[in-house]
Amino acid sequence: MCGVIGVLGTSQASLRVLQGLQLLQHRGQDAAGILTHDEAGFHFIRNLGLVENVFPKDSPEVLSGEMAIGHVRYSTVAKAKDSKTALSELPNVQPFFMNFPYGIGLAHNGNLTNFNRLSADLRSKARRHPLTRSDSEAILNLFAESLADQTRDEPLAFRHLCEAVAAVHRQAVGSYSVVVMIAGYGLIAFRDPHGFRPLVVARRKEKDGKHSTLFASESTVAQFLDYSEIQDVRPGELVAATLEGEVFRAIPKVTLGRGDAVQTPENRPCMFEWVYFASPQTEWEGVPVYNARIHLGRNLARQIKNEIAAGRMQPDVVVPVPETARIASIALSEELGLPYREVLIKNRYISRTFILDTQDKREKAVQLKLSPVESEIRGKRVLLVDDSIVRGTTSKKLIALVRACGAKEVYFVSTAPAIRHPCLYGIDFPSNEELVAHDRSVAQIEDALGADRVVYQTTDDLVSALQPIPGSGKPEVKPCLACLNREYPTVTAVERPTPNPEVTL
């Protein structure tokens, strides 16, 4: 999971991108970068680490120009195995850029499932040697090669961009929300035909009367930077903003090489964005993240009431696992009529454990991340609430921690259903073996975690929580649920998905 942003049409472009990256820091903590362009050429700062550590105070002055793109990275395809090889990750830090044609920079959020095949084709067919292990570079090469072919004998126009994006859609399989900078033209943004990852476009009237354009992974960035007319970039759509202030939008027609067959965009947004990744202030597909989490808590309460009625649990207190589960936990406690207590105190200087890059780091971080208030736990039957249970690392440690404080019983409930299958589209659980729920019954999961009872959200209740506010005019959301039911939108048949399976549309 990553975060992307682009700003065009203001001398404060790099400053706004920097501020936007700070707001998107939760989407990636491995590395960060900003790329700008002016009459002198490209300017960039990229490095490993958090935004506040990567960019010096004078970055906005160094990164001059009226267009800028930025990226915060959480690696899925290209990842260092340990700290000794961390320096080898520097070439994989985005944004990427190349000098032909025009000068193009790119920032990408997502994951290509056919990256290995694309990389091999770039070497053998296009005679291009990839400089990184990143699937983002593959997208950049596909786009640039097509754009060069389209504009050999004529100036760059929007229709050429449509053809170049169509070429990406034809060849790239997986998830991609992309922001691209083109020297002398402006910024463009596009999403994969399934719309797995979020991307918004917004406009702002500047003091000189002209309008600037913003692209970002989350709507909260646009709101903070005082942009309005905030809209989702649609699945498969291309949005282009020119240096002259014009904005063009289209969904390129993509033929699939089967006669007249045309690729039809099918919106399948990732449910994990609402459950875990996105900021509570963000709205996506007409669904406010905060509102979705409230409904997740309320829906889960129905199951807990059934458990209580059946005598399988008798909780005394509702305790959230910080941070993401708080909103749902409040709603859950209200529905159950039980006290809500934040008795797991978070050390705010520890990274989010789910997106740390090795299991060893996750286990050590859990021990440092949360400190219990023993006096509020001792002798009570504790209902622990988390947004999800993926590997079970955090869950198992927390259950043991709460028991050690003298809890009479510990129940663990998840606002998401059981994660039983790998994600191919950018969430970092790419293999069955990592998942505590894979090939296990609930009773076996309880044994594995050491819980007295484990309760998951049902799939129907999850989907019902991820629907637009009534009266908004937004269509029904049909999220990608492949990690729950193994129905991968881009895969026709695959026995055992891997991080980069060779699959085709």
Number of C-alpha atoms within 10 A of each C-alpha: 23 29 31 32 32 32 32 29 26 21 17 19 24 29 20 24 31 25 14 26 29 17 17 25 21 21 25 25 24 23 25 32 28 31 28 29 25 15 9 8 11 20 15 20 19 23 21 20 17 20 25 13 12 17 18 11 10 9 16 20 12 14 23 24 24 19 29 35 33 31 36 34 28 28 27 23 20 15 18 15 10 10 8 8 10 13 11 13 19 13 14 23 24 29 28 24 20 15 12 12 16 15 17 22 25 28 33 32 28 28 30 25 27 19 26 15 15 22 20 15 15 16 12 11 9 12 10 15 13 15 10 17 17 24 27 25 24 24 26 21 24 21 22 25 17 19 22 16 13 18 14 10 8 8 8 16 11 19 13 18 22 23 19 22 28 23 22 21 27 17 16 24 23 28 25 31 27 29 30 26 29 20 21 15 17 24 29 24 28 29 28 26 24 23 27 28 29 28 28 27 25 22 21 20 14 11 8 7 8 12 17 24 28 29 33 31 32 26 26 22 27 26 14 12 14 12 20 16 10 18 17 21 25 24 25 26 22 24 23 22 25 19 18 11 13 12 16 12 17 15 20 19 19 22 16 14 9 7 7 9 10 12 17 14 17 16 20 18 22 24 22 18 19 26 26 20 17 24 22 18 14 20 24 22 20 20 20 21 24 19 20 25 28 19 23 31 30 23 23 25 22 15 16 23 15 12 15 13 11 10 9 13 20 18 20 17 20 24 24 23 21 19 13 21 24 21 22 29 32 23 21 26 20 16 17 18 11 15 13 19 17 17 20 22 14 17 12 9 8 12 17 18 18 21 22 19 19 14 15 10 15 19 18 11 19 21 13 12 21 19 16 17 15 17 11 17 23 16 15 19 21 26 26 25 26 25 29 22 23 22 20 17 20 21 24 19 16 25 21 15 18 23 22 13 17 16 19 16 20 23 22 24 26 22 30 27 22 26 24 24 26 26 24 27 28 25 22 21 23 21 17 20 14 18 21 20 24 19 13 14 11 15 12 14 19 19 14 15 21 20 22 17 20 20 20 20 23 17 15 10 19 24 19 16 23 26 21 21 13 9 6 9 9 13 10 13 19 16 19 23 23 19 23 18 13 18 14 19 16 17 18 10 11 12 5 11 21 16 21 19 17 16 17 15 14
